[in-house]
Amino acid sequence: MNHNAQIESIKNGNKDAFNKLILQLEPKVSATVYGMLGFCQEAEDVGQETFVRLYKSMSQFRGEANIETYVTRIAINLSLNELKRRKRRSFLFIRQDKQELENYMSGSDDQKNQETKELVNNAISKLKAGFKSVVVLRLLNGYSVKETAKILQIPPGTVLSRLARAQIKLKEILTPQMENRHG
């Protein structure tokens, strides 16, 4: 069933169609939310809330955007709200459970490779929200510049400039850590 037929079925009250849609969209939502918030209870809550919001808004969904873009925008907005709440609460560090991080980050079981992924993930968590959202969408989720701009509702040039500045900041964070590991 294509997304348009699936969406019409959901609008007509088909709960099974919505459950199938959740299964299709869950990897994208998880990658977005965990990329933005790290591995924590709040990320799980935001992931669940993303699908609650999606369900509640299905009757208004007109299909101007791809459903993946639409749900990713919901996930980003809820993640940004959570980051603002954290800032207000003065949480300085995102708790990351090592085992969950290893399960999330796909790839080689090689220990050095895993340590590098962990360093990169920790560095991304230190970025400001505007830069983090661009890095998560563009580099981790693989969205194009145009798709990232559409999701974040910012001009493509802003995506490019934030991405460039985020990469500079990541290099500033990671270079001393990488030198310490190899030194």
C-alpha positions in Angstrom: 0.0 0.0 0.0 1.5 3.4 -1.0 1.6 6.2 1.6 -1.3 8.1 0.0 -3.6 5.1 0.1 -2.4 4.3 3.6 -3.1 7.8 4.8 -6.6 7.8 3.3 -7.2 4.5 5.1 -6.0 6.0 8.4 -8.2 9.0 7.9 -11.1 6.5 7.5 -10.3 5.0 10.9 -8.1 2.1 10.0 -5.9 1.5 13.1 -4.0 -1.3 11.4 -2.9 1.0 8.6 -1.6 3.5 11.2 0.3 0.8 13.1 1.9 -0.2 9.8 2.8 3.5 9.2 4.4 3.7 12.6 6.6 0.7 11.8 7.7 2.3 8.6 8.4 5.7 10.1 9.8 4.6 13.5 13.5 4.2 12.4 13.5 7.8 11.0 11.8 9.2 14.1 14.2 7.3 16.4 17.3 8.4 14.6 16.1 12.0 14.7 15.0 12.1 18.3 18.0 10.2 19.7 20.3 12.3 17.5 18.8 15.4 19.0 18.4 14.4 22.6 20.7 11.4 23.2 19.6 8.2 24.8 17.4 9.1 27.7 13.8 8.7 28.9 12.9 12.1 27.4 13.9 10.9 23.9 11.6 7.9 24.3 8.8 10.2 25.4 9.3 12.5 22.5 9.3 9.6 20.1 6.0 8.4 21.4 4.6 12.0 21.5 5.6 12.4 17.8 3.3 9.5 16.8 0.5 10.8 19.0 0.8 14.2 17.3 0.9 12.5 13.9 -2.2 10.6 14.6 -4.1 13.6 15.9 -3.1 15.6 12.9 -3.8 13.0 10.2 -7.2 14.5 9.4 -5.4 17.8 8.6 -2.6 16.2 6.6 -3.1 17.3 3.0 0.0 15.6 1.5 1.8 18.8 0.5 4.8 17.3 2.2 6.0 13.7 2.1 4.8 11.8 5.3 8.4 11.2 6.3 9.2 14.9 6.0 6.0 15.7 8.0 6.7 13.3 10.8 10.4 14.3 11.0 9.3 17.9 11.3 7.1 16.9 14.3 10.0 15.0 15.9 12.4 17.9 15.4 10.0 20.4 16.9 9.2 18.3 19.9 13.0 17.6 20.4 13.7 21.4 20.2 11.0 21.9 22.8 12.6 19.3 25.0 16.0 21.0 24.6 14.4 24.3 25.7 12.9 22.6 28.7 16.3 21.2 29.6 18.0 24.5 29.3 15.4 26.1 31.6 16.0 23.3 34.1 19.7 23.9 33.7 20.5 20.3 32.7 24.1 20.5 31.5 24.7 17.0 30.4 22.7 14.4 28.5 22.9 11.0 30.1 23.8 8.4 27.6 23.6 4.7 28.4 26.6 3.0 26.7 24.7 -0.2 25.8 21.9 1.7 24.2 24.4 3.8 22.3 26.1 0.7 21.0 22.8 -0.8 19.9 21.8 2.5 18.2 25.1 3.2 16.3 25.2 0.5 13.6 28.5 -0.6 12.1 31.6 -2.5 13.1 32.1 -4.1 16.5 35.7 -2.9 16.3 36.4 -1.3 19.7 38.3 1.7 18.3 35.5 2.4 15.7 32.9 2.2 18.5 34.9 4.6 20.7 35.1 7.0 17.7 31.3 6.9 17.2 30.8 7.5 20.8 33.1 10.6 20.8 31.3 11.9 17.7 27.8 11.4 19.3 29.0 13.1 22.5 30.3 16.0 20.4 27.0 16.4 18.5 25.2 16.5 21.8 27.3 19.6 22.8 26.1 21.6 19.7 23.5 24.3 20.0 20.0 23.1 19.0 20.0 24.9 15.6 23.3 23.3 14.6 22.4 20.0 16.1 19.1 19.7 14.1 20.9 20.4 10.8 23.7 17.8 11.6 21.2 15.2 12.7 19.0 15.6 9.7 21.7 16.1 7.0 24.5 13.9 8.2 22.9 11.2 10.4 19.5 10.8 8.7 20.8 11.5 5.2 18.3 14.2 4.2 19.3 16.5 1.3 19.9 20.2 2.0 16.6 20.9 0.3 14.7 18.4 2.5 16.5 19.6 5.6 15.5 23.2 4.8 11.9 22.1 4.3 11.7 20.1 7.6 13.3 22.9 9.6 11.4 25.6 7.6 14.6 27.6 7.0 16.3 28.6 3.7 18.7 26.1 2.1 21.5 28.7 2.5 20.9 28.7 6.3 21.2 24.9 6.3 24.5 25.1 4.5 25.9 27.8 6.8 24.8 26.0 10.0 26.2 22.8 8.7 29.6 24.4 7.9 29.7 26.1 11.3 28.6 22.9 13.1 31.4 21.0 11.3 33.9 23.6 12.5 32.6 23.3 16.1 32.7 19.5 15.9 36.3 19.6 14.7 37.2 22.0 17.6 35.6 19.5 20.1 36.9 16.3 18.5 40.5 17.2 17.6 41.9 17.4 21.1 40.0 14.2 22.1 41.3 12.3 19.0 44.8 13.5 19.7 44.6 12.3 23.3 43.5 8.9 22.1 46.3 8.5 19.6 48.9 10.3 21.6 
